[in-house]
Amino acid sequence: PLTVTLLIGVGDFDASSLVGTVSIDSSTPVNVNVSSGADLLRAKSAAAQEFGLHGAQAATASKYGCIQLINPAASGVTVAVNSIIVSCNVAGIAASLHQYNTALANTSTQQGRNKLNGGADALAELNYEALSAFLSLTYISYKVVNGVYMPMQMIETSPLILGEGEGCLVACNSVNQFITADFEWSEY
């Protein structure tokens, strides 16, 4: 018999409702497996395709703290950034998320950690740097910090997709600010 897997979704990774009607017109017996987006995420974690990493850039006098997730050129994978949570050490300043495809120059680099205990590290890398000038880039997301170290979700609905050689960067929009960021992503 023919086996078909139907992934149910309405644009959200964790959607588990079927919209519309599915029918199969076949004289061949067909086995239909139905799974939700949440099932897909659990399967990716079990298959060692889910990663995460926390990054921090110390406050530096007269400089802007930045943290970047970059998918290196020729990595052979696409990165789907599912979550970025940012916090800064002062209330009332802004943090922003940008597309930035050039690896930060004076960085400390870390590989992402696999969510499957014992799984191989990610191909995507986290870079940190304090910059003398704020990068004038297009904003993907812009949030004002409501409280000291209050976490802010920078991606609200759907993942940010990074092809090979592409990256994203979070920054405090004021100098001399401590910034932290927690990134979660899939590589496929």
C-alpha positions as CSV (number, residue, x, y, z in Angstrom):
1,P,0.0,0.0,0.0
2,L,0.9,3.6,-0.5
3,T,1.8,5.6,2.7
4,V,1.1,9.3,2.9
5,T,2.1,11.6,5.8
6,L,-0.1,14.7,6.2
7,L,1.3,17.5,8.2
8,I,-1.5,19.6,9.6
9,G,-0.9,23.3,10.0
10,V,-2.3,26.8,9.4
11,G,1.0,28.7,9.4
12,D,2.0,28.0,13.0
13,F,4.5,25.2,13.9
14,D,2.3,24.0,16.7
15,A,-1.1,24.1,15.0
16,S,-2.9,20.8,15.3
17,S,-6.2,21.4,13.6
18,L,-7.2,20.4,10.1
19,V,-8.6,23.2,7.8
20,G,-10.8,22.0,4.9
21,T,-11.4,18.5,3.6
22,V,-8.9,15.9,2.6
23,S,-10.0,13.1,0.3
24,I,-8.1,10.3,-1.4
25,D,-9.4,8.8,-4.6
26,S,-7.4,5.7,-5.2
27,S,-7.9,2.0,-6.0
28,T,-4.6,1.3,-4.2
29,P,-4.9,0.9,-0.4
30,V,-3.5,4.0,1.3
31,N,-2.2,4.4,4.8
32,V,-2.6,8.0,6.0
33,N,-0.5,9.3,8.9
34,V,-1.6,12.6,10.4
35,S,0.8,14.7,12.5
36,S,0.7,18.2,13.9
37,G,3.4,20.9,13.7
38,A,4.1,20.1,17.4
39,D,4.9,16.5,16.4
40,L,7.3,17.8,13.8
41,L,9.1,19.9,16.4
42,R,9.4,16.9,18.7
43,A,10.7,14.8,15.8
44,K,13.3,17.4,14.9
45,S,14.5,17.5,18.5
46,A,14.8,13.7,18.6
47,A,16.6,13.8,15.3
48,A,19.2,16.3,16.7
49,Q,18.1,19.2,14.4
50,E,17.1,21.6,17.2
51,F,19.6,24.0,18.8
52,G,19.9,26.8,21.3
53,L,22.4,29.1,22.9
54,H,22.6,32.0,25.3
55,G,24.9,34.9,24.5
56,A,25.8,38.1,26.4
57,Q,27.8,41.2,25.5
58,A,29.2,43.2,28.5
59,A,28.5,46.9,28.8
60,T,31.4,48.8,27.1
61,A,31.9,52.5,27.4
62,S,30.8,54.4,24.3
63,K,29.9,51.2,22.4
64,Y,26.8,49.4,21.3
65,G,26.4,45.8,22.5
66,C,25.5,43.3,19.7
67,I,24.9,39.5,19.5
68,Q,24.6,37.8,16.1
69,L,23.5,34.4,15.0
70,I,25.0,33.6,11.6
71,N,24.6,30.6,9.3
72,P,28.1,30.3,7.7
73,A,28.5,30.3,4.0
74,A,28.7,26.7,2.6
75,S,27.2,25.3,5.8
76,G,24.9,23.1,3.7
77,V,21.9,23.9,6.0
78,T,19.1,26.4,6.2
79,V,18.5,27.8,9.7
80,A,15.0,28.5,11.0
81,V,15.2,30.8,14.0
82,N,12.2,30.0,16.2
83,S,12.8,32.2,19.1
84,I,15.0,35.2,20.2
85,I,14.6,36.5,23.7
86,V,16.6,39.7,24.5
87,S,17.1,41.6,27.7
88,C,19.1,44.7,28.6
89,N,20.3,46.1,31.9
90,V,18.4,49.4,31.8
91,A,14.7,50.1,31.5
92,G,13.4,52.5,28.8
93,I,16.0,51.8,26.2
94,A,15.3,49.9,23.0
95,A,16.6,46.6,21.6
96,S,16.4,45.8,17.9
97,L,16.6,42.8,15.6
98,H,18.2,43.2,12.2
99,Q,19.3,41.1,9.2
100,Y,23.1,41.2,9.1
101,N,24.9,38.9,6.8
102,T,28.5,39.8,7.6
103,A,30.1,38.0,10.6
104,L,31.0,40.5,13.3
105,A,34.8,41.2,13.1
106,N,36.1,41.4,16.6
107,T,34.1,38.5,18.0
108,S,34.0,35.7,20.5
109,T,32.3,32.8,18.6
110,Q,30.3,29.9,20.0
111,Q,28.6,27.0,18.2
112,G,25.0,26.4,19.1
113,R,24.2,23.5,21.5
114,N,22.1,20.6,20.4
115,K,18.8,20.1,22.3
116,L,19.3,16.4,22.0
117,N,21.7,15.6,24.9
118,G,24.9,14.3,23.3
119,G,23.9,15.5,19.8
120,A,26.4,17.2,17.6
121,D,26.8,21.0,17.9
122,A,25.1,23.3,15.5
123,L,26.7,24.7,12.3
124,A,25.2,28.1,13.0
125,E,27.4,30.3,15.2
126,L,26.8,33.0,17.8
127,N,29.1,36.1,17.7
128,Y,29.4,38.9,20.2
129,E,30.8,42.4,19.8
130,A,30.7,46.0,21.1
131,L,30.6,48.4,18.2
132,S,31.8,52.0,18.1
133,A,28.9,53.0,15.8
134,F,25.4,51.7,15.6
135,L,24.8,49.8,12.4
136,S,22.3,51.5,10.2
137,L,20.3,48.4,9.2
138,T,16.6,47.7,8.4
139,Y,14.7,46.7,11.5
140,I,13.0,43.3,11.7
141,S,11.8,44.0,15.2
142,Y,12.1,46.9,17.7
143,K,11.2,46.7,21.3
144,V,11.5,49.1,24.3
145,V,12.7,47.5,27.5
146,N,10.0,47.9,30.1
147,G,12.1,46.8,33.1
148,V,15.6,46.0,34.0
149,Y,16.5,42.6,32.5
150,M,12.9,42.1,31.5
151,P,13.0,39.5,28.6
152,M,11.5,40.6,25.3
153,Q,10.5,38.1,22.6
154,M,11.9,39.5,19.3
155,I,10.1,36.9,17.0
156,E,6.4,36.8,17.6
157,T,4.8,34.5,15.1
158,S,6.8,32.7,12.4
159,P,10.4,31.8,12.2
160,L,13.2,33.9,10.7
161,I,14.9,31.9,7.9
162,L,18.6,32.2,7.3
163,G,20.1,30.7,4.2
164,E,23.8,29.9,3.9
165,G,25.9,33.0,4.6
166,E,23.0,34.9,6.2
167,G,22.6,36.1,9.8
168,C,20.6,38.2,12.2
169,L,21.8,40.5,14.9
170,V,20.3,41.9,18.1
171,A,21.6,45.2,19.6
172,C,20.9,47.6,22.4
173,N,20.2,51.0,20.8
174,S,22.1,52.9,23.5
175,V,25.8,52.8,24.3
176,N,27.3,51.2,27.5
177,Q,24.5,48.7,27.9
178,F,24.7,45.0,28.9
179,I,22.7,42.8,26.5
180,T,21.8,39.1,26.6
181,A,20.0,37.0,24.1
182,D,18.7,33.4,24.0
183,F,18.4,31.9,20.5
184,E,16.5,28.7,19.5
185,W,16.7,27.4,16.0
186,S,16.4,24.4,13.7
187,E,18.9,23.3,11.0
188,Y,17.7,21.4,8.0
